[in-house]
Amino acid sequence: MSGQIDDHPAPLSADPAVPRPEYPRPGFARTDWLNLNGTWEFAKDPGDSGFERGLHQRTLPGSITVPFCPESELSGVGDTDFLHAVWYRRTVTVPAEWAGRRPVLHFGAVDHDATVWVNGTEVTRHSGGFTPFSVDLGEVASAGEDAVIVVRARDTARGPQARGKQATEYANSACNYTRTTGIWQTVWMEPVDAVHLRRPRITPDLAGSAFHLELPLSANRPGHRVRARLSDARGTVSQATVRADLDLAPRLVLPVPADRSRPWSPEDPHLYRVLLEVVDADGGVVDRAVCTAGLRSVSIDGKRLLLNGRPVFQRLVLDQGWYPDGLMTAPDDAALVRDIELSMAAGFNGARLHQKVFEERFLHHADRLGYLVWGEFGDWGCHTGGGTSWNNQQPTAGYVAQWLEALERDHSHPSIVGWCPLNETHQLLHDRHTVLDDVTRAMFLATKAADTSRPVVDASGYAHRVAETDVYDSHSYEQDPAAFRIQVAGLDKNDPYVNPERDADPRWSLPYRGQPYFVSEFGGIWWNPEEAAAAGEDRDVSWGYGQRPRDEEAFQERFAGLTGVLLDDPDMFGYCYTQLTDVFQEQNGIYRFDRSEKLDVSRVRAAQARPAAFEVAADGSEAKGGR
């Protein structure tokens, strides 16, 4: 291998009609790859009898545009009924120039249970609709040969399953939306050597002014080495080499001298370039990849959650990541960028990426734009009925496995400043230990084991069941600013608002212990000027929280009042407003579902622009880097 690797490699596919043609893994990029999006054969399998009928061994009658799910308009199918099983088939020629290397097939995400056959052989299975999986095809397909790829995706409508905001009833309702079944992120292929890098883990060390690299390898061979070079716009910053024959995951440290140190922040989202190479005993490069890295820290000092040692108030917005034509899949890469830019134009500096593991390119753009995000899992779907009874929610072991896959994928993104494995789990505390107790603790501990560099909230809002959770929060959709101020007061006395209500008996959560605290969902102001005129109070047509404002002026006053309550609290490190856009019937966004403006966004921005009390030092000066 030779030559300079591009940070954004071009696919071998030259077809301009291929949807979502951009490189899907920009934080760990190799030169050679093949985009497999586009037209695939397709079949619905309502009785899940396709295997018995031999669908894995023959052509399929329909077609679909990948990577869009069959429920979406962009797929060309547009079937929004329950799709319990679907099948895909495509014949791909492995590029002849990949000779001597092994083709690896990648799926960005397939909802929910996937089985993959290549040239008639089952090559892999994967469970979970939000996380990527890959398979080495070296035993079933070689360079210059055809690979017949067949995928079956199963997506049951009942039973515990991580669905996020996907509706479990036929129609959308409240804050649940049209389902996503099957392939919904890019499918692609790349060649690798027998000894190659797996996903690297890059951890910034701001105090030590360095990056710590953990570099898992596919195999260890005598004489092999791994070398890394850190660079910026001025050239090489530092480099290091380590033996690759002793450890499954060699480790390196790349120092950053003081004159080249440029911490990543919302004001200056500087990214370094990291070139990784695996070198064999003869000095030949057998694998090469480019990564990006941001030098920043997240720390806790009492109730203060700090970025690079400074109090940066987190003005977050709830982002569901849904699109009218692609559902959970953005129609193009520009749509991902636009969502971040729209949020920032409205005065937010970040987002909770809500009930969905967002595609990796979104995080890439958040990294380069300085957008703070909390990574979250789409855990809704474990409710077994019974309201908030003693055992009403039973998440499975698969939740932990899928969440660990998300953590592995996203570890190296500096834009992620916190983790949220669960959302609004709600179950009474009592003298019995439940499945929810076990899984909540397992997901918390798994997160801490996988990543010691970021804070974790055990569950956003509602049931805090891990006493040592790094962050504590609550959700409130109180619409009256005066009542909201009374409700969320008490943080200065270590007596904050806790769901369902302060001093409620029976309780959902273990007591607050002085952690950093924020109201991680609030607002949700129900406003759509067109629906206000046409639908009255009919929530089947338009849905939001509380009484709809009488006009836009009332909306702006309510928004400024609610956000002002939280900006005024010196112990509150941030908030998360619901939400960025309308989503189908849920019409409480700052923007419409099609991302057009429905109100004066400049006033929303102005309401958030003043320094938060959290950002103001005791002498009245604003902390540097506060906004």
Order of alpha helices (4+ residues) and beta strands (2+ residues): beta-beta-beta-beta-beta-beta-beta-beta-beta-beta-beta-beta-beta-beta-beta-beta-beta-beta-beta-beta-beta-beta-beta-alpha-beta-alpha-beta-alpha-beta-alpha-beta-alpha-beta-alpha-alpha-beta-alpha
